[in-house]
């Protein structure tokens, strides 16, 4: 069976990279005693996939992984065993079985909702004043780092929603295998429009999103 699991990467471990997260979860799973499925071959490993890598320095409130098991396990038993083995900063909150033919989570990701907590109140005020004009632009050109170098790109089609909540930007941004708008690209573009230096911000990925049957973005774990 396959088990979908929602877990957190909290603020205390935000500087841990994705490979270390994979190793931590893999080791925790092996300590649980759950009937895990392993890959075949010379160096077997737990069959475990993540919906989307999270940048170093970012917090993840509802990160998603897919764990394959050799035997049926209840979500309650799975969560209890996994949380007993995971560190307090990476606890799992939900689990549910997936059909065997359920698409890979990575292929279903279409967007993400972010909270960008600004460390500078003056920058937050500048962003608040600039936001209507910023969103009214037909194009928003900003640099993007690629394997072949830095190129300008238009991120306006990749910004689905953008607003201020207190001193935080709340953004729903495209996140697909083909194109995405990263939080730092948004901050760079908005800062340039507002005429200020790029402020420090704590990046929190609130949830990953996929497309429902009617084409709207919904929490990925509900699909």
N, C-alpha and C positions, 0 to 999 in steps of 0.2 A: 504494500500500500504506500501511497504518498501522503505526507502530512504537510500542510501549509502552516507556517508558524510566524507570528508577529512578535518582534522583539525590539528592544530599545538599545541604542548606543548613546549612553548618557553623557552629560557634559564633562564628567571626570575622565572619560576615556576618549574624548573627541580627537585627540592627537594620535590615536592608534590607526594605522593604515588598514586598507581592506584585506591585504594578505594576512595580517596579524589577526584580524577579526575572523577570517576563515579558519585559521589554525586554532584559535581559541574555541570557536564553536565546535569544530571537528573533535578536538580533544575532550571537550565537555560531553559531547554525545557518546564518545567511547567509554566515558566513565559512568554513564547512566545505567548500563545493563540492558538498554532497550534492544530489540531485535533488529539491528541496523543492517542495511544492505551495503555491500562493498563492491567496488569495481573488480573486474577480473584482471589477470595479468601479473607481472613481476612484482609490482608495488601497489597492492590493493589500498584503496582509500574509501572513506565513507561517501556514499552517494548523496551529495549535498550541493544545492545550488542556491544562489542569491538572486533576487530580482534585479538589483542595481547596486553597483559599488558606491560607497559614500566617500566624499573627499576627506582627506586628512584635515582635522580642525573643525569638522561639521558634526553637529548632534543629529541623531536620527530617532525620532519618536516612535515611528511605526515602520521599522524595516522588515522585509519579508524574506523568508527562506523556504525551500522545499526539501524535505528530508524523505528518503525512500527507506521503507522498512520491509523486512521479510515476513512479518506477521502483523495482523491487525492489532492496533493499540487504541485505547480510547483517548480523546484529546486531553481529558483530565489527567490520566496516567502519564501521558507524554509530557505535559507541562510540569507536573510535579517532579518527574525525574530530571528533566532538563534544567529547571530552575535550581534544583539542589546542586547541580554540577556547574552552573554558570556563575560568574562573579556577580555581586549585587548591582554593578553598573551596567549589566547587559541582560537583564531579566526578560523572559518571554511573557506576554500577556494573553495571547489567544492562539488557538490551534484548531484546525479542522481538516478532515480527510479530503483529499482531492481524487477525482476520477483518474484512472490510469492514463486516459487519453487527454487529460487536461493539458492545454498548451503550456510550454515553458514560461515561467513568470517573466523572464528577461524579455521575451518576445512580445509580451502583453503590455509592458510599460509604455505609456504615451505621455506622461507628464508627472510633475511633482509639485506639491505645495510647500513653500518655504516661508519661514519667519526670519527676517534679517534684523536682529536687535542692534540698533545703532548705539555706539558708545558716546556719541557727541550730540547733546540736545540741540546745538545750533545747526548741525548737519540735518537733524530730523526736521527742524523748522524749514530749512532750505528745501529739502525734498518735498515737504508737504505743500509748499507754495509752488514748486515746479511741476508737480505731478500732473495736473490737468493739461498743461501745454506739452509735457513730455508724451503723454498718451495720445494727444491729438495729432502727432506727427504721422505722416504716411510711411516714412522710413525712419529707422533708428540704426544708424551705422556705428559699429564698435569693433575693435580688434578681437580676433579669435585666434588662439594658438592652435596650429595644426602640425601634423608630422612634417610638412614641407615648409613650415615657417609661420609667421604671423600674417593673417589676411583680414581685411575688413569684411564684415558681413552685416546683413540687415536682420536684427533680432525682433523687429516689430511683430511679424507673424508668429513668433515663438512666445510672446507674452499674452497669455490667455486672460489673466486678471492681475491687477496691481492696485494696492490701496495702502493706507497707513492705519495702523492700530497703535495709538499712543506714539512712542518713539521707535516703532518697529515697522518695517516694510513687510507686507504680506503679499506674496507673489505666487501665482500658478504659472509655471513655465513648462514649455515643451521639453520632453526628455525621451528621445527615441534612439534607436540604433543609427538612424540616418542624420538626425539633426537635433540639437538641444541648445538651450540657453542656460548657461551656468550662472549662479548668483553673482560671481565676481564680474561677469560680463555686464549684467544688469546694473550693478553698483558703479562700474566704470562709465557706462553710458549716461546714467542719471546724474552722476556727479559732474560730468562734462556739461550736460545741459543746464544744470543748476549753477555752474560756475564755481564749484568748490573742489577741494582735494577729496579723493576717495576716502571716506571715513572708515574707521575700524568697526567691524560688525561681527556679532556671533551668528553664525549660520545654523539654523535649525530646520531640518527637513521634517515637516509635520507628517506627511504621508505620500505614498506613491499612488499614481492614478492610472487607470486604464479606461478604455472606451466601452460604454454600455451599448446595448443593441440599438438604442436611438441616437447613438453618436455623441453622447455627453460624457464628460470626464467624471469618473466616480472612483472611490477608493478601490485599489486593485484587489484587496483581499475579499471584496464582496462579489467578484466575478467568478 
